[in-house]
Amino acid sequence: MTDLFPVELCVVKRPLNPLGAVFNFFYQGIARASVVPNTPEDRRGLANRIFRGLAPVLARTRTGRYTASSSGR
């Protein structure tokens, strides 16, 4: 069904007031930091790289914790 309606995205830069320009600056930084690669050649964002290294550590620390349902309360 998606073959019938191809989607093309384009970014249109419009003049903004100063507050909008500041918002867009931070939003673009967050977007660049959270890039997830689709193929092995794609670049990975900074936040994604940090989480990739931090996720195994967090998983190990969570295995020893009790949850509310398992504490018997």
Residue, then its C-alpha position, 0 to 999 in steps of 0.5 A: m500500500t505504501d508503494l501507491f503513496p510515496v512520501e517525500l520529506c523536505v525541510v523548509k527553513r523559514p525566518l523565525n523570531p529569536l525565541g524560535a531560532v533558539f528553540n530550533f538550535f537546541y532541537q537540532g542538537i537533540a536530533r543530531a545527538s539521538v541519531v540511530p543508524n539504519t545500516p552499519e555505515d550510518r553514523r551514530g549520534l552521541a546520545n546513542r553511543i553513550f546509551r550503547g555503552l551505559a545500557p549493559v551497566l544499567a542492566r546489571t544493576r537492575t538485576g539485583r533490585y526488588t520491584a514493588s510487585s516482588s517485595g510482597r507489599 
